[in-house]
Amino acid sequence: MSKKIFKGKVIKNSTDKTIIVDVEDKYMHKKYKKFLKRNKKYAVHDESNVSKVGDLVQIIESRPISKTKRFILFSEKKLEKIKKWLLQKQN
């Protein structure tokens, strides 16, 4: 299965290595055909504490890190670093 990727806004970063991200979802009501908004808050693992309140971030599903944390902070820069590290490890 593919991992879920969401975009959201950081609303809280008071705890160490954890941020709370608010993800907004728009959907159409089945009967009335009206678009509605649904908000969901996710606890996200932020290893380096780089996110600040108000930042727009992407999060990706991962293994359970704690009782509530099931997502990690996702960025292309981190992926590039991981790929470089894997290439160096192979050589």
C-alpha positions in Angstrom: 0.0 0.0 0.0 1.1 3.5 -0.7 1.7 5.9 2.2 -0.7 8.8 2.7 0.8 12.3 2.1 -1.1 15.4 3.4 -0.5 19.1 3.3 -1.3 21.2 6.4 -0.6 24.1 8.6 1.4 23.8 11.9 -0.8 25.0 14.7 1.3 23.9 17.7 5.0 23.1 18.3 5.4 23.4 22.1 6.5 19.8 22.7 10.0 18.4 21.8 10.3 16.7 18.4 6.5 16.8 17.9 4.3 19.3 16.0 0.5 19.4 15.6 -0.6 19.8 12.0 -4.1 20.8 10.9 -5.1 19.2 7.6 -8.2 20.6 5.8 -10.2 18.3 3.5 -12.9 19.4 1.1 -15.7 17.0 0.2 -19.1 17.1 -1.5 -22.2 16.3 0.5 -23.9 13.3 -1.2 -27.5 14.6 -1.0 -27.2 18.4 -1.2 -24.1 18.5 -3.5 -22.6 21.2 -1.4 -18.8 21.4 -0.7 -17.9 21.2 3.0 -14.7 21.5 4.9 -13.4 18.9 7.3 -10.4 19.5 9.6 -8.2 16.9 11.2 -5.3 17.3 13.6 -2.3 15.0 13.3 0.6 14.7 15.7 3.8 14.7 13.6 7.4 13.7 14.4 9.8 16.6 13.7 13.2 15.2 14.5 15.1 18.5 14.2 12.5 20.9 15.5 12.6 23.1 12.4 8.9 23.9 12.0 7.3 27.0 13.4 3.6 27.8 14.0 2.0 28.9 10.8 4.3 27.0 8.4 2.8 25.0 5.6 4.2 21.5 5.7 3.8 18.1 4.0 3.5 15.0 6.2 3.8 11.3 5.3 2.5 8.2 7.0 5.1 6.1 8.8 5.4 3.4 11.4 3.9 4.2 14.8 6.4 6.4 16.7 4.3 6.8 19.9 0.8 6.4 21.1 -0.5 9.2 18.9 2.3 9.9 16.3 1.9 8.1 13.0 3.2 10.7 10.7 6.6 12.3 10.0 7.6 15.6 8.5 8.2 15.1 4.7 10.5 17.2 2.5 12.4 16.7 -0.7 15.6 17.9 1.0 15.5 15.0 3.5 14.9 12.6 0.6 17.9 13.9 -1.2 20.1 13.5 1.9 18.8 9.9 2.4 19.5 9.0 -1.2 23.1 10.4 -1.0 23.7 8.6 2.2 22.5 5.3 0.7 24.7 5.8 -2.4 27.7 6.4 -0.2 26.9 3.4 1.9 26.8 1.2 -1.2 30.2 2.3 -2.5 
